[in-house]
Amino acid sequence: MNHPDSRCYDCFRPKEACYCDAIPTIDNQTEVLILQHRRERFHPFNTARIVQKALRNSRILVDHTKNLARQLRLNPRAGLLFPGPTALPISDLTFEQRPEQLVVLDGTWHQAKTLIREIPVLQSLPRYQLAPAVPSRYRIRRQPSTASLSTVEAAVTALRILEPATKGLDQLLRAFDTMVEHQLAHPGSPNGQRFRKRRNRTVKNIPLALLRNLENIVVAYGESNVGERGRKGIAMPPVYWVAQRLGSGESFSCTLTPHRPLDDVFLGHLQLTRTHFEAALSLDEARLRWAEFQRPTDIVTVFYPGTARLFSYLSRDRDPCLVLKSVDLELNSGRPLRGAFPSRRAPVATAHHPGRAGQRLADAIAYVWRLNELANSRLGEHVAFG
């Protein structure tokens, strides 16, 4: 165990791995207010500390969520940096729309959504989102999607847009890269490695969002139009989209006007009829309906990467999507999704929507419940054995 004197209490890294000298001092104009989930406070790889140390006009507030809700006082021109159906691209804001105080949530996606749910004032703030040109460079912590950024990357990306003349932002990212590169070169003590390996064997790579309560999990499936000959690689919006929120059982279903007419053979493949498309919506109408259904705290979950691509049409690439196809479980090896995961809580995958999509949605829901059971039982074993 390291002696307390061997640790830097600015960056919480061992002194030999301290990167504080590389962090610049930045005179930013927009106040950056970081609301940190209490479980992130002492995480050794947390990047909010880098932001606070660098930005003169910044604060971190960390407490139990209920205490934050009571104590939080915001600038009249505050805005929340968090993606969602109502979030505006921060790059599209006019000068008059730009916030004077930018609220950034620090924690996992689940923790961030908990903060939004339990701090009502955040729900009324104008919401902004980023469109990162490159994936996160935060390779020492798992990101839920390629559009996800660490707190320091998100703050720098936003400030580059809001105040492009501010100096030092590039140097701040270089300090972040220094921390990441050092950690990759020195992954930790042997004891730490053994602990991580045992932990990974316990829960495999089942997403943390599927642990414990599935109240905010929305499972979805979509069908796309058949590709045209010679244009197979061209992506198209869905023609049928179904989803269910596991906590409440609320469901969503709509057909969309296809890019070109559906022939009888393809309708048979979808196990649908022309009657199902009599009330088909335009893509814009479907987006509006989906925005009304989806909540800020929802985590949209799909099995296939192709379904995630269809989801991007409804969400306009603004919301992350959890893809389960790559979950590493031995009993999933080489076996089809349907019927492979009987569950006490969902013993039979009964479809509640018509067509092939309805059945695949039911199978995916059964699969999510099964992953939830496996993760919680294995987590219990891990806790029991220390």
C-alpha positions as CSV (number, residue, x, y, z in Angstrom):
1,M,0.0,0.0,0.0
2,N,1.3,3.5,-0.8
3,H,2.1,5.8,2.0
4,P,-0.2,8.8,2.1
5,D,2.7,11.2,1.6
6,S,3.4,9.5,-1.7
7,R,0.2,10.7,-3.3
8,C,-0.6,14.1,-4.9
9,Y,-3.9,15.4,-3.5
10,D,-4.6,17.6,-6.5
11,C,-4.8,14.9,-9.1
12,F,-5.1,11.9,-6.7
13,R,-2.3,10.1,-8.5
14,P,0.9,8.7,-7.0
15,K,3.5,11.5,-7.0
16,E,5.6,9.7,-9.6
17,A,2.6,9.7,-11.9
18,C,1.5,13.3,-11.0
19,Y,0.7,15.4,-14.1
20,C,-0.2,18.7,-12.4
21,D,2.8,20.5,-13.8
22,A,1.4,19.9,-17.3
23,I,-2.0,21.5,-16.5
24,P,-2.2,25.1,-17.8
25,T,-4.1,28.0,-16.2
26,I,-6.9,29.1,-18.5
27,D,-8.9,32.4,-18.2
28,N,-12.2,31.1,-19.5
29,Q,-15.2,33.5,-19.8
30,T,-18.0,30.9,-19.6
31,E,-18.3,29.6,-16.1
32,V,-18.1,25.8,-16.0
33,L,-20.1,24.3,-13.1
34,I,-19.4,20.6,-12.7
35,L,-22.0,18.6,-10.7
36,Q,-20.1,15.4,-9.7
37,H,-21.8,12.2,-8.6
38,R,-20.4,11.4,-5.2
39,R,-19.1,8.0,-6.4
40,E,-16.8,9.7,-8.9
41,R,-15.1,12.0,-6.2
42,F,-12.1,9.8,-5.5
43,H,-11.9,7.8,-8.7
44,P,-8.2,7.8,-9.7
45,F,-8.9,8.5,-13.3
46,N,-11.6,11.2,-12.8
47,T,-10.9,14.1,-15.2
48,A,-13.1,16.7,-13.5
49,R,-10.2,17.5,-11.2
50,I,-8.1,18.4,-14.3
51,V,-10.9,20.8,-15.4
52,Q,-11.2,22.5,-12.0
53,K,-7.4,22.9,-11.7
54,A,-7.1,24.4,-15.2
55,L,-10.1,26.7,-15.6
56,R,-10.1,29.7,-13.4
57,N,-13.8,30.2,-13.9
58,S,-15.0,26.8,-12.8
59,R,-16.4,25.0,-9.8
60,I,-17.1,21.4,-8.7
61,L,-20.1,20.6,-6.5
62,V,-20.2,17.1,-5.1
63,D,-22.7,15.8,-2.5
64,H,-25.5,13.4,-2.1
65,T,-28.0,14.1,-4.9
66,K,-30.8,15.3,-2.5
67,N,-28.4,17.7,-0.9
68,L,-27.3,19.0,-4.3
69,A,-30.9,19.5,-5.3
70,R,-31.5,21.7,-2.2
71,Q,-28.3,23.7,-2.4
72,L,-28.0,24.3,-6.2
73,R,-28.2,27.9,-7.3
74,L,-27.8,28.6,-11.0
75,N,-27.1,31.6,-13.1
76,P,-30.2,32.9,-15.0
77,R,-28.3,32.1,-18.2
78,A,-27.3,28.6,-17.3
79,G,-27.4,25.7,-19.7
80,L,-26.9,21.9,-19.4
81,L,-24.4,20.0,-21.5
82,F,-26.1,16.7,-22.0
83,P,-27.5,15.0,-25.1
84,G,-31.1,14.3,-25.7
85,P,-34.0,14.8,-28.1
86,T,-34.5,18.4,-27.1
87,A,-30.7,19.3,-26.9
88,L,-29.4,21.8,-29.4
89,P,-26.0,21.4,-31.0
90,I,-23.8,23.8,-29.1
91,S,-22.2,24.8,-32.4
92,D,-25.6,26.1,-33.7
93,L,-26.2,28.6,-30.9
94,T,-26.2,32.2,-31.8
95,F,-24.2,34.6,-29.7
96,E,-27.3,35.7,-27.8
97,Q,-28.2,32.0,-27.0
98,R,-24.8,31.1,-25.6
99,P,-24.9,30.3,-21.9
100,E,-23.0,32.3,-19.3
101,Q,-22.8,29.2,-17.1
102,L,-22.3,25.7,-18.5
103,V,-23.4,22.9,-16.3
104,V,-21.5,19.6,-16.9
105,L,-22.4,16.3,-15.2
106,D,-19.5,14.2,-14.0
107,G,-20.0,10.5,-13.7
108,T,-21.1,7.4,-15.6
109,W,-24.1,7.7,-18.0
110,H,-26.3,6.0,-15.3
111,Q,-25.0,8.4,-12.6
112,A,-25.5,11.5,-14.8
113,K,-29.1,10.5,-15.6
114,T,-29.7,10.0,-11.9
115,L,-28.5,13.5,-11.3
116,I,-31.0,14.8,-13.9
117,R,-33.8,12.8,-12.5
118,E,-33.3,13.8,-8.9
119,I,-32.4,17.4,-9.4
120,P,-35.6,18.9,-10.9
121,V,-34.0,22.3,-11.8
122,L,-31.7,20.6,-14.3
123,Q,-34.7,19.3,-16.2
124,S,-35.8,22.9,-16.9
125,L,-32.5,24.1,-18.3
126,P,-31.8,24.7,-22.0
127,R,-29.9,21.6,-23.1
128,Y,-26.9,21.5,-25.4
129,Q,-25.0,18.7,-27.0
130,L,-21.7,18.1,-28.8
131,A,-20.9,16.4,-32.1
132,P,-17.4,15.1,-31.5
133,A,-15.4,14.7,-34.7
134,V,-13.3,12.0,-33.3
135,P,-13.9,9.3,-30.6
136,S,-12.8,9.9,-27.0
137,R,-9.1,9.5,-26.2
138,Y,-10.0,8.3,-22.8
139,R,-8.8,4.7,-23.4
140,I,-8.4,3.8,-19.7
141,R,-12.1,3.9,-19.0
142,R,-14.8,2.2,-21.0
143,Q,-17.1,4.6,-22.9
144,P,-20.8,3.7,-23.7
145,S,-20.5,4.8,-27.3
146,T,-18.1,6.4,-29.8
147,A,-19.9,9.8,-29.2
148,S,-19.1,9.8,-25.5
149,L,-16.4,12.0,-24.1
150,S,-14.6,12.4,-20.7
151,T,-15.5,15.4,-18.7
152,V,-12.3,17.2,-19.6
153,E,-12.8,16.5,-23.4
154,A,-16.4,17.7,-23.2
155,A,-15.5,20.9,-21.4
156,V,-12.7,21.7,-23.9
157,T,-14.8,20.9,-26.9
158,A,-17.6,23.1,-25.7
159,L,-15.3,26.0,-24.8
160,R,-13.5,25.8,-28.2
161,I,-16.9,26.6,-29.7
162,L,-18.2,29.1,-27.1
163,E,-15.0,31.1,-26.8
164,P,-12.5,30.2,-29.6
165,A,-10.1,32.9,-28.7
166,T,-9.4,31.4,-25.2
167,K,-5.8,30.2,-24.9
168,G,-4.6,27.0,-23.3
169,L,-7.3,24.6,-24.3
170,D,-5.0,22.5,-26.5
171,Q,-2.5,22.4,-23.7
172,L,-5.2,21.1,-21.3
173,L,-5.9,18.2,-23.7
174,R,-2.2,17.4,-23.9
175,A,-2.1,17.2,-20.1
176,F,-5.0,14.8,-20.3
177,D,-3.2,12.7,-22.9
178,T,-0.1,12.6,-20.6
179,M,-2.2,11.1,-17.8
180,V,-3.8,8.5,-20.2
181,E,-0.4,7.5,-21.7
182,H,1.3,7.1,-18.3
183,Q,-1.5,4.9,-17.1
184,L,-1.4,2.7,-20.2
185,A,2.4,2.4,-19.7
186,H,2.0,1.6,-15.9
187,P,-1.3,-0.2,-15.5
188,G,-0.9,-0.7,-11.8
189,S,0.4,-3.0,-9.1
190,P,0.1,-6.8,-9.3
191,N,-2.5,-6.8,-6.6
192,G,-4.6,-4.3,-8.6
193,Q,-4.3,-6.4,-11.7
194,R,-5.4,-9.5,-9.9
195,F,-8.4,-7.7,-8.5
196,R,-9.4,-6.3,-12.0
197,K,-9.1,-9.8,-13.5
198,R,-11.3,-11.3,-10.9
199,R,-13.8,-8.6,-11.1
200,N,-14.0,-8.9,-14.9
201,R,-14.5,-12.7,-14.6
202,T,-17.4,-12.0,-12.2
203,V,-19.6,-9.8,-14.4
204,K,-17.8,-10.3,-17.7
205,N,-18.5,-7.2,-19.9
206,I,-22.2,-7.0,-19.1
207,P,-22.9,-3.2,-19.3
208,L,-23.2,-1.6,-15.9
209,A,-26.5,0.0,-17.0
210,L,-28.0,-3.6,-16.8
211,L,-27.1,-4.1,-13.1
212,R,-29.7,-3.7,-10.5
213,N,-32.8,-1.8,-11.5
214,L,-33.9,-1.8,-15.2
215,E,-36.4,0.9,-14.7
216,N,-34.9,3.3,-17.3
217,I,-33.9,0.7,-19.8
218,V,-35.8,1.0,-23.2
219,V,-35.3,-2.1,-25.4
220,A,-35.9,-1.4,-29.1
221,Y,-35.9,-3.1,-32.5
222,G,-36.4,-1.8,-36.0
223,E,-36.8,-3.0,-39.6
224,S,-35.3,-1.2,-42.6
225,N,-36.3,-1.2,-46.2
226,V,-34.7,-3.8,-48.6
227,G,-31.6,-2.4,-50.3
228,E,-31.5,-1.7,-54.0
229,R,-29.3,-3.8,-56.2
230,G,-25.9,-2.2,-56.5
231,R,-26.7,0.2,-53.6
232,K,-26.5,-2.3,-50.7
233,G,-24.2,-0.2,-48.5
234,I,-26.4,2.9,-48.5
235,A,-28.1,3.4,-45.1
236,M,-31.8,4.1,-45.0
237,P,-34.2,5.0,-42.2
238,P,-36.4,2.3,-40.5
239,V,-39.8,1.4,-41.9
240,Y,-41.0,-0.1,-38.6
241,W,-39.8,0.7,-35.1
242,V,-40.9,-0.9,-31.8
243,A,-39.7,-0.4,-28.3
244,Q,-40.6,-1.1,-24.7
245,R,-39.6,0.6,-21.4
246,L,-38.9,-2.2,-18.9
247,G,-39.8,-0.3,-15.8
248,S,-43.3,0.7,-16.7
249,G,-44.0,-1.6,-19.6
250,E,-44.9,1.4,-21.8
251,S,-44.5,0.5,-25.5
252,F,-43.8,2.4,-28.7
253,S,-44.7,1.2,-32.2
254,C,-44.9,3.0,-35.6
255,T,-44.5,2.3,-39.2
256,L,-42.7,4.8,-41.4
257,T,-43.4,5.7,-45.0
258,P,-40.8,3.6,-47.0
259,H,-38.3,5.2,-49.3
260,R,-39.7,3.1,-52.1
261,P,-42.8,0.8,-52.2
262,L,-42.6,-2.5,-50.3
263,D,-43.3,-5.6,-52.5
264,D,-45.2,-8.6,-51.3
265,V,-42.1,-10.7,-50.9
266,F,-40.5,-8.3,-48.6
267,L,-43.7,-7.7,-46.6
268,G,-43.8,-11.5,-46.1
269,H,-40.2,-11.3,-44.8
270,L,-41.3,-8.7,-42.3
271,Q,-44.4,-10.7,-41.5
272,L,-46.5,-7.6,-42.0
273,T,-49.3,-6.6,-44.5
274,R,-50.0,-3.4,-46.4
275,T,-52.6,-2.6,-43.8
276,H,-49.9,-2.0,-41.2
277,F,-48.5,0.8,-43.4
278,E,-51.8,2.6,-44.0
279,A,-51.1,5.0,-41.1
280,A,-47.3,5.2,-41.8
281,L,-45.6,8.3,-40.6
282,S,-43.0,10.5,-42.3
283,L,-39.5,10.4,-40.7
284,D,-40.1,13.8,-39.2
285,E,-43.4,12.7,-37.7
286,A,-41.8,9.5,-36.3
287,R,-39.0,11.6,-34.7
288,L,-41.6,13.8,-33.0
289,R,-43.4,10.8,-31.6
290,W,-40.2,9.2,-30.4
291,A,-39.1,12.4,-28.7
292,E,-42.5,12.4,-26.8
293,F,-41.9,8.8,-25.8
294,Q,-38.3,8.9,-24.8
295,R,-37.4,10.3,-21.4
296,P,-34.1,12.1,-20.5
297,T,-33.3,9.2,-18.1
298,D,-33.9,6.4,-20.6
299,I,-31.0,4.2,-21.8
300,V,-32.0,2.9,-25.3
301,T,-30.7,-0.7,-25.6
302,V,-30.6,-2.8,-28.8
303,F,-29.1,-6.2,-29.7
304,Y,-27.8,-5.6,-33.2
305,P,-25.4,-2.8,-34.4
306,G,-27.7,-2.4,-37.4
307,T,-30.6,-1.5,-35.1
308,A,-28.4,1.1,-33.5
309,R,-27.8,2.6,-36.9
310,L,-31.6,2.8,-37.5
311,F,-32.0,4.4,-34.1
312,S,-29.7,7.2,-35.2
313,Y,-32.3,8.3,-37.7
314,L,-34.9,8.7,-35.0
315,S,-32.6,10.4,-32.5
316,R,-30.7,12.4,-35.1
317,D,-27.4,11.0,-33.6
318,R,-28.1,12.9,-30.4
319,D,-28.5,10.0,-28.0
320,P,-26.2,7.1,-27.2
321,C,-27.4,3.6,-27.8
322,L,-26.3,0.5,-25.9
323,V,-25.5,-2.4,-28.2
324,L,-25.5,-5.9,-26.7
325,K,-24.3,-8.1,-29.6
326,S,-20.7,-8.1,-28.3
327,V,-21.5,-9.1,-24.7
328,D,-19.0,-11.8,-23.8
329,L,-20.8,-14.8,-22.3
330,E,-19.9,-18.4,-22.8
331,L,-23.5,-19.6,-23.1
332,N,-24.0,-17.0,-25.9
333,S,-21.2,-18.4,-28.0
334,G,-22.4,-19.4,-31.4
335,R,-26.0,-19.5,-30.4
336,P,-28.9,-17.5,-31.8
337,L,-30.6,-14.9,-29.7
338,R,-34.1,-16.4,-29.8
339,G,-34.7,-19.0,-27.1
340,A,-31.1,-19.1,-25.9
341,F,-31.7,-17.4,-22.6
342,P,-34.7,-18.8,-20.6
343,S,-35.3,-16.6,-17.6
344,R,-37.4,-17.0,-14.4
345,R,-38.6,-13.4,-14.9
346,A,-39.3,-13.9,-18.6
347,P,-39.6,-17.6,-19.3
348,V,-41.3,-17.2,-22.6
349,A,-40.6,-14.5,-25.2
350,T,-44.1,-13.6,-26.1
351,A,-44.5,-10.9,-28.8
352,H,-46.8,-8.0,-28.1
353,H,-46.2,-6.3,-31.5
354,P,-47.0,-7.7,-34.9
355,G,-44.4,-9.0,-37.4
356,R,-40.9,-10.3,-37.1
357,A,-39.9,-7.1,-35.3
358,G,-42.4,-7.8,-32.5
359,Q,-40.9,-11.2,-31.9
360,R,-37.3,-10.0,-32.0
361,L,-38.2,-7.2,-29.6
362,A,-39.6,-9.8,-27.2
363,D,-36.5,-11.9,-27.5
364,A,-34.3,-9.0,-26.9
365,I,-36.3,-8.0,-23.8
366,A,-35.9,-11.6,-22.5
367,Y,-32.2,-11.4,-23.2
368,V,-31.8,-8.1,-21.2
369,W,-33.6,-9.6,-18.2
370,R,-31.3,-12.7,-18.4
371,L,-28.2,-10.4,-18.5
372,N,-29.6,-8.6,-15.5
373,E,-30.0,-11.8,-13.5
374,L,-26.6,-13.1,-14.5
375,A,-24.9,-9.8,-13.6
376,N,-26.6,-9.4,-10.3
377,S,-26.0,-13.0,-9.3
378,R,-22.3,-12.8,-10.2
379,L,-21.9,-9.4,-8.5
380,G,-23.3,-11.0,-5.4
381,E,-20.7,-13.8,-5.7
382,H,-18.0,-11.2,-6.0
383,V,-19.1,-9.3,-3.0
384,A,-19.5,-12.5,-1.0
385,F,-15.9,-13.5,-1.7
386,G,-14.4,-10.0,-1.1
